[in-house]
Amino acid sequence: MTTYLDFEKPIAELETRIAELRETADAGTVDIASEIAKLDAKAKKLLRDTYGKLTPWQKTQVARHPQRPHLKDYIAGFVSDFVPLAGDRAFADDKAIIGGLGRIDGRRVMVIGHEKGDDTASRLRHNFGMAKPEGYRKAIRLIELADRFGLPVVTLVDTSGAFPGVQAEERGQAEAIARSTEACLAAGVPVVAAIVGEGGSGGAVALAAANRVLMFEHAVYSVISPEGCASILWRTAEKAADAAEAMKVTAQDLARLGIIDRIVEEPLGGAHRAPAQAIAALGEALGEEIDALATKSAATLRAERRAKFLAAA
């Protein structure tokens, strides 16, 4: 069952009515196929019109939709022969970040990404995708392993930010994020990142300092959440919509600013409405980007990456 967002209420009403009519039609009491067809066309047009003019805040809500595909769905969808690699070899295995070896349409790769979880138990287990220092140190270990064996690195970013707790700060959260960013920049292999939902703060950048940064059509990417920005500027999270507008968090804005390199289109109504279609589209785009970088030397890959992220420094 689809979970509807606040701005989707008119769509929800139409689709609920269609579902009720279909139940009546299945009962065979009356032929209402033409009425269903008309309402279905109206619902699709309303969906297309609504998603064609989403505000940045509405896109933020879509990016956070609980039914969007998560890392485990992408791995199941387009990564074959996946072998998970756990632990940072220093403290623990952070389940907010999952990584391992696999193949994308035959290409050997190292896949690393944030996992938010899709129900209460798994969200708690994965800490809602908010990684602790050991998560980023695991990512560093896997990036360096991929570099050693000449494997492209694919990262899938979906986090509201790194875990802000006291324990994380005690274990060196800022240092771990900085080192993870450094590992991405230093790798002598192709690094391709995709923002698949939320790309929040340094917790996202730590896995997204890549040669090519892709972003789903309705994903968001920013230095702070709209609510966090609003709390700082206006002392209230109620101004989150204004903050989202000002921060330029959408894929379309970030592509114009040159922050990302490619927008991956989502199915009509967002990735949560047709997960298999969204997963396939991302897998194809990642494969194309890996192939485009495959012939470049380690020195060229490093130079291009550093020019991309350090030019303004």
C-alpha positions as CSV (number, residue, x, y, z in Angstrom):
1,M,0.0,0.0,0.0
2,T,1.4,3.4,-1.0
3,T,2.0,5.9,1.8
4,Y,0.9,9.3,0.6
5,L,2.6,12.5,1.5
6,D,0.7,15.7,2.6
7,F,0.8,17.3,-0.8
8,E,-0.5,14.1,-2.5
9,K,-3.9,14.2,-0.8
10,P,-5.9,14.9,-4.0
11,I,-4.0,12.0,-5.7
12,A,-4.8,9.8,-2.7
13,E,-8.5,10.6,-2.9
14,L,-8.6,9.7,-6.6
15,E,-6.6,6.5,-6.3
16,T,-8.7,5.4,-3.4
17,R,-11.9,6.0,-5.4
18,I,-10.4,4.0,-8.3
19,A,-9.5,1.1,-6.0
20,E,-13.0,1.0,-4.6
21,L,-14.5,1.0,-8.1
22,R,-12.2,-1.8,-9.1
23,E,-13.4,-3.9,-6.2
24,T,-17.0,-3.3,-7.3
25,A,-16.1,-4.2,-10.9
26,D,-14.4,-7.4,-9.7
27,A,-17.6,-8.3,-7.9
28,G,-19.3,-8.3,-11.3
29,T,-22.4,-6.4,-10.2
30,V,-22.0,-3.6,-12.8
31,D,-19.8,-2.7,-15.7
32,I,-17.9,0.5,-14.7
33,A,-14.8,0.0,-16.8
34,S,-15.2,3.3,-18.7
35,E,-15.6,5.2,-15.4
36,I,-12.4,3.6,-14.0
37,A,-10.5,4.4,-17.2
38,K,-11.5,8.1,-17.0
39,L,-10.5,8.3,-13.3
40,D,-7.3,6.5,-13.9
41,A,-6.3,8.9,-16.7
42,K,-7.3,11.8,-14.4
43,A,-5.1,10.4,-11.6
44,K,-2.1,10.0,-13.8
45,K,-2.4,13.5,-15.2
46,L,-2.7,14.9,-11.6
47,L,0.3,12.8,-10.6
48,R,2.3,14.1,-13.6
49,D,1.3,17.7,-13.0
50,T,2.0,17.5,-9.2
51,Y,5.5,15.9,-9.7
52,G,6.3,18.3,-12.5
53,K,6.3,21.3,-10.2
54,L,7.4,20.0,-6.8
55,T,8.9,22.6,-4.5
56,P,12.3,21.9,-2.9
57,W,10.6,21.1,0.4
58,Q,8.2,18.7,-1.3
59,K,11.2,17.0,-3.0
60,T,12.8,16.7,0.4
61,Q,9.7,14.8,1.6
62,V,9.8,12.5,-1.5
63,A,13.6,11.9,-0.8
64,R,12.7,10.8,2.7
65,H,9.7,8.6,1.7
66,P,9.9,5.4,3.8
67,Q,9.0,3.3,0.7
68,R,11.9,4.5,-1.4
69,P,14.3,1.7,-2.3
70,H,17.2,1.4,0.2
71,L,20.8,0.1,-0.2
72,K,19.8,-3.5,0.2
73,D,17.3,-3.1,-2.6
74,Y,19.8,-1.7,-5.0
75,I,22.3,-4.4,-4.1
76,A,19.6,-7.1,-4.7
77,G,18.5,-5.3,-7.9
78,F,21.8,-4.8,-9.8
79,V,24.7,-6.1,-7.9
80,S,25.4,-9.8,-8.4
81,D,27.7,-12.1,-6.5
82,F,27.7,-9.6,-3.6
83,V,30.1,-10.5,-0.7
84,P,29.7,-8.2,2.3
85,L,32.8,-7.1,4.1
86,A,32.3,-6.0,7.7
87,G,34.1,-4.0,10.4
88,D,36.7,-1.3,10.6
89,R,39.3,-3.6,12.1
90,A,39.6,-1.2,15.1
91,F,36.3,-0.9,17.0
92,A,33.2,-2.4,15.6
93,D,31.0,-3.1,12.5
94,D,28.7,-0.1,11.9
95,K,25.5,-1.4,10.2
96,A,24.6,2.2,9.0
97,I,27.2,1.7,6.3
98,I,27.3,-1.6,4.3
99,G,30.0,-2.5,1.8
100,G,31.3,-5.4,-0.2
101,L,32.5,-6.9,-3.4
102,G,30.2,-7.6,-6.3
103,R,29.5,-7.2,-10.0
104,I,27.3,-4.6,-11.9
105,D,26.4,-6.2,-15.2
106,G,29.7,-8.2,-15.1
107,R,31.9,-5.3,-14.0
108,R,33.8,-6.1,-10.8
109,V,33.2,-3.3,-8.2
110,M,33.4,-2.4,-4.6
111,V,29.9,-1.2,-3.4
112,I,29.6,1.0,-0.3
113,G,26.5,2.8,0.9
114,H,24.2,4.0,3.7
115,E,21.4,1.7,4.8
116,K,18.4,3.3,6.6
117,G,16.3,0.3,7.1
118,D,12.6,-0.2,6.1
119,D,10.8,-1.0,9.3
120,T,11.2,-0.1,13.0
121,A,13.5,-3.0,13.9
122,S,15.8,-2.6,10.8
123,R,15.9,1.2,11.2
124,L,17.1,0.8,14.8
125,R,19.6,-1.8,13.7
126,H,21.0,0.4,11.0
127,N,20.7,3.6,13.1
128,F,18.5,5.2,10.5
129,G,21.5,5.4,8.1
130,M,23.4,7.7,10.5
131,A,27.0,6.3,10.6
132,K,29.4,6.5,13.5
133,P,33.2,6.8,13.1
134,E,33.6,3.0,12.7
135,G,31.2,3.2,9.7
136,Y,33.4,5.7,7.9
137,R,36.6,3.8,8.9
138,K,35.0,0.7,7.4
139,A,34.4,2.7,4.2
140,I,38.0,3.9,4.2
141,R,39.2,0.3,4.6
142,L,37.1,-0.9,1.6
143,I,38.1,2.0,-0.6
144,E,41.7,1.3,0.1
145,L,41.1,-2.4,-0.6
146,A,39.5,-1.6,-3.9
147,D,42.4,0.7,-4.8
148,R,44.9,-2.1,-4.1
149,F,43.1,-4.5,-6.4
150,G,42.1,-2.0,-9.1
151,L,38.3,-2.2,-8.6
152,P,36.0,0.8,-9.3
153,V,34.2,2.1,-6.2
154,V,30.5,2.7,-6.3
155,T,28.9,4.6,-3.4
156,L,25.2,5.0,-2.7
157,V,24.4,7.9,-0.4
158,D,21.2,8.1,1.6
159,T,21.6,9.7,5.0
160,S,20.3,12.6,7.0
161,G,23.9,13.0,8.3
162,A,26.5,11.4,10.4
163,F,25.4,10.3,13.9
164,P,25.7,13.3,16.2
165,G,25.9,11.5,19.5
166,V,28.5,12.0,22.3
167,Q,30.0,8.5,21.7
168,A,30.6,9.3,18.1
169,E,32.3,12.5,18.9
170,E,34.4,10.7,21.6
171,R,35.6,8.3,18.9
172,G,36.6,11.0,16.4
173,Q,33.6,11.5,14.2
174,A,34.9,14.6,12.4
175,E,38.3,13.0,11.8
176,A,36.7,9.8,10.4
177,I,34.6,11.8,8.0
178,A,37.6,13.8,6.9
179,R,39.6,10.7,6.4
180,S,36.9,9.0,4.4
181,T,36.6,12.1,2.1
182,E,40.4,12.0,1.7
183,A,40.3,8.3,0.8
184,C,37.8,9.0,-1.9
185,L,40.0,11.8,-3.3
186,A,43.2,9.7,-3.1
187,A,41.9,6.5,-4.8
188,G,43.6,5.6,-8.0
189,V,40.4,3.8,-9.3
190,P,37.2,5.2,-10.7
191,V,34.8,6.4,-8.0
192,V,31.2,6.9,-8.9
193,A,28.7,8.2,-6.3
194,A,24.9,8.3,-6.4
195,I,22.7,10.4,-4.1
196,V,19.6,8.1,-4.0
197,G,17.6,9.8,-1.2
198,E,18.9,12.2,1.3
199,G,22.5,13.5,1.0
200,G,23.0,15.2,4.3
201,S,26.0,17.1,5.6
202,G,29.5,15.7,5.8
203,G,28.0,12.3,6.4
204,A,27.1,12.3,2.7
205,V,30.2,14.0,1.3
206,A,32.4,11.4,3.0
207,L,31.2,8.9,0.4
208,A,30.5,11.3,-2.4
209,A,33.9,12.9,-3.3
210,A,33.8,11.0,-6.6
211,N,34.8,11.4,-10.2
212,R,31.1,11.3,-11.1
213,V,28.3,12.3,-8.8
214,L,24.8,11.1,-9.9
215,M,21.6,12.1,-8.3
216,F,18.1,10.8,-8.5
217,E,15.5,13.3,-9.8
218,H,13.8,13.7,-6.5
219,A,16.7,13.3,-4.2
220,V,18.2,16.1,-2.1
221,Y,21.8,17.0,-1.3
222,S,22.8,19.7,1.2
223,V,25.3,20.7,3.9
224,I,22.5,20.7,6.5
225,S,18.9,19.6,6.7
226,P,16.3,22.3,5.9
227,E,15.0,21.9,9.5
228,G,18.5,22.4,10.9
229,C,19.1,25.4,8.7
230,A,15.7,27.0,9.7
231,S,16.5,26.4,13.4
232,I,19.7,28.3,13.0
233,L,18.5,31.2,10.9
234,W,14.9,31.6,12.1
235,R,15.1,29.8,15.5
236,T,12.2,27.5,14.3
237,A,12.0,24.4,12.2
238,E,8.7,25.6,10.8
239,K,10.6,27.7,8.3
240,A,12.1,24.5,6.8
241,A,10.3,25.0,3.4
242,D,11.9,28.5,3.1
243,A,15.3,27.1,4.0
244,A,15.0,24.3,1.4
245,E,14.2,26.9,-1.2
246,A,17.2,29.1,-0.3
247,M,19.6,26.2,0.0
248,K,19.3,24.9,-3.5
249,V,19.0,21.2,-2.4
250,T,17.4,19.7,-5.5
251,A,19.1,17.7,-8.2
252,Q,18.0,20.3,-10.8
253,D,19.6,23.2,-8.8
254,L,22.8,21.3,-8.1
255,A,23.2,20.3,-11.7
256,R,23.0,23.9,-12.8
257,L,25.6,24.8,-10.1
258,G,27.9,22.0,-11.3
259,I,27.8,20.2,-7.9
260,I,26.5,17.0,-9.5
261,D,27.2,15.6,-12.9
262,R,24.1,13.7,-13.9
263,I,20.4,13.4,-13.0
264,V,18.8,9.9,-13.1
265,E,15.1,10.1,-13.9
266,E,12.7,8.5,-11.5
267,P,9.4,6.8,-12.4
268,L,6.3,9.0,-12.4
269,G,5.4,9.8,-8.8
270,G,8.9,9.0,-7.4
271,A,11.1,5.9,-7.0
272,H,8.8,4.6,-4.2
273,R,6.0,4.0,-6.7
274,A,8.0,1.8,-9.1
275,P,11.1,0.6,-7.2
276,A,12.2,-2.0,-9.7
277,Q,12.1,0.6,-12.5
278,A,14.1,3.1,-10.5
279,I,16.7,0.5,-9.4
280,A,17.2,-0.6,-13.0
281,A,17.6,3.0,-14.2
282,L,20.3,3.6,-11.6
283,G,22.1,0.4,-12.3
284,E,22.3,1.2,-16.0
285,A,23.5,4.8,-15.3
286,L,26.2,3.5,-12.9
287,G,27.4,1.0,-15.5
288,E,27.7,3.7,-18.1
289,E,29.7,6.0,-15.8
290,I,32.1,3.2,-14.8
291,D,32.8,2.4,-18.4
292,A,33.4,6.0,-19.2
293,L,36.1,6.2,-16.5
294,A,37.6,2.7,-17.1
295,T,40.4,3.8,-19.5
296,K,41.7,6.7,-17.4
297,S,44.9,6.4,-15.5
298,A,45.2,6.6,-11.7
299,A,46.9,9.9,-12.0
300,T,44.2,11.3,-14.3
301,L,41.4,10.1,-12.0
302,R,43.0,11.7,-9.0
303,A,43.7,14.9,-10.8
304,E,40.1,15.2,-12.1
305,R,38.7,14.4,-8.7
306,R,40.8,16.9,-6.9
307,A,40.1,19.6,-9.5
308,K,36.4,19.0,-9.1
309,F,36.4,19.3,-5.3
310,L,39.4,21.4,-4.4
311,A,39.4,24.0,-7.2
312,A,37.7,26.6,-5.0
313,A,39.8,25.8,-1.9
